[in-house]
Structures are given as C-alpha cells and as structure tokens.
Amino acid sequence: MEVRFPTIRILLNVLLLLVTVAEFSDSQTHNSGFPQVLPNRQQFFQSEPITISCERLNGMTGWRVMKKINGDVRTCASTWETSIGPCKISNAYPSADSGEYWCEHGGIQKSNSVNITVTDLESHVILEIPPQPVTQGENVTLHCRKKDANSNYTVKFYKNGVSTGSSSSGNIMIPTVSKSDEGLYKCSIADAGESPESWLTVGSHPTVPYLEIYMGLCIGLGVLLVVILLILVGVFQRNKHQQTIRSHTKEMSLTPAGAHNSTASFQSPSSAQTVPAVVSRAEQNNETYSLITKPRMPKEDNALESVQETYSIVRKPSNVKELAAASWLQRGASQRITSMDPDNFYCAIQN
C-alpha cells in the first residue's frame, strides 16, 4: 500500500527514535563490564606474565586496552596501531605495569577499571584477590602465596589493618560475602614478609535495575503504540481508497453512454437564450437532447425564410415533445408541432 500522508512518516520517525533510545540505553549497560585478567588476581610477582583482555566484552570486538601508570594515561601496547586486542605483558615490572587498566571502544564506550599491583624483587608474598567485584551472597576465598614455596605455611590475614584470623593452609574463606566485607586486605607469612594491600569490591546481585525495567517497559509500550497507529492508518487509507473506487464505479454505471458528448440547450433565433426548464429536467432525468440551431434553408424556399422559422430534430426520450412545447408556451410563442414518427418530430417557432 502506498504511503500518502506525512502522518505515517512522522510515526516511522518516532519508531526510529525509540529504537535509538533503546540502543543508547543498552550501550549504557555496556559500561558495567570489566577487563579480564589472567591469572585472575590483582597482585603479581615481578617478571610474571600478565594478560589483560577486553575481547568479546559485551559481545563486541575491537576493544583497546588502556592503562594509567603514575598518572600517565596511554595504551597498554607499545603503539596505537597495535593496541587493539589483548594486552600481553611477558615480564611484569613494578614501575611500568602497576596501575589501573580499562577497555575503550571507538573512543565512546569505556569499561570499568581494574587495579594491578606488581611487587619488587624484595617482596616474596602476594595476596591472590579477585580483580573484578565479587557478587553479594557468594563465598569468596583469599589465598596468600609465598614466592618459590609449595608447602603449607601459617598465614595471617588483615582487613583495613585489623587481623581477621590465621590459616595453616594459606587460605581464608569469606562466606556469603556482603557489602560490609569490602575493604583493603593483605596477608603476612612468618619469615617471608607481608603482601601489598588490595581492595575487595562486592557487587550487588545481577538483577536488572528498576530504572532499566521502567525504561524497557516505556520503550516497549511506545513501539507497540506506534505499530497499532500504523495499522489503523493503513486500514483507514485502504477503506478510503476502496470507497473512492466504488463511488466512481457507481457514477459510471448510472451515466448514459452519450451523456458526456451531448448538449442540452434550446435557443430561439431572436433572443439566443437557453431554455432553463428543459435543461433542468434533462439533467434530473439524465436525458439526452440535441442542440436546436437555425438551419440554412435553400434560397428557393422563400416562404419559410420570410417567417424566420427554426427547426430541429429531437430524438428520444418520448416526452420531450411535451417538455419543449411547455417551454415555448412559457415564452409566449405560438407553436406548430408536426409529428413525423414515434421517435422523431419537428418543431417550429413562429415569432
């Protein structure tokens, strides 16, 4: 069906606007992503390999890993041209690799950041703590690791500088973690030293926020209303088009074949005025009449020429004889009507 009215164009524009708003809202949720760190921890010994990846974050490729080291922001890779893709650090170094890391896409989208700490050669203890937020309600295990040691050892754990307990296995578990468990954690091993402090972040349940639910409902309702309006406008246009076709068809069926090519007017030779009574009745009855004109008579017919008579042959309908006579009588003319046959007759007006 052809689109004829600007209303449909406006509705389509509104639909596109709603889709754009939905995409923008979805892109805002992309910012909640975090880079992936391998191994999955915040603290590393010097010379350990580290990989920071943003690939497939929010289902997208082409991410660029950025880092902030001592206030200096630059790409994780050595050059901008090679910065798209995972950032691979083969030999971590404290001054060059300890800092904040995040992902950027097209200079528009930016993920959350993670912190990485690389110890120096004199440090022999690190705390294995997740770099991304842990989900509220989960069980979280922290591991205190000693460099070049595989046997068990007694470890003390601290939160915000306060001891939280000790363990002979090197592990401590935080059951059903909550927001109150957030803080700076570290561990210490006798005769080996302490680990750096790292922040444990506790996130909320992976539920959709109320604002996003409200926006989703509004967008869905708006799209539904636009679709309904488009359907109603289409049905209205179709019905109107069909009514126009039926109206034209009906008019053509009621109009006689020769109605458009005929002229319904009678004129007297003296006044050259149209007879309104006959014309109006002809229009009401859809009847066909011929134009009355003064014929050119042969010169030898002087008798007819002297009285200035006008003749016309009129074909059907059969009652035109009475209509013409009545009209002529109204104009005060004397009449002389001669019937020729059932379908034809001759009329004469004598002034």
Summary of the structure (lengths in Angstrom):
residues: 351
radius of gyration: 50.0
end to end distance: 64.5
largest distance: 153.9
contacts: 909
relative contact order: 0.09
helix: 30%
strand: 28%
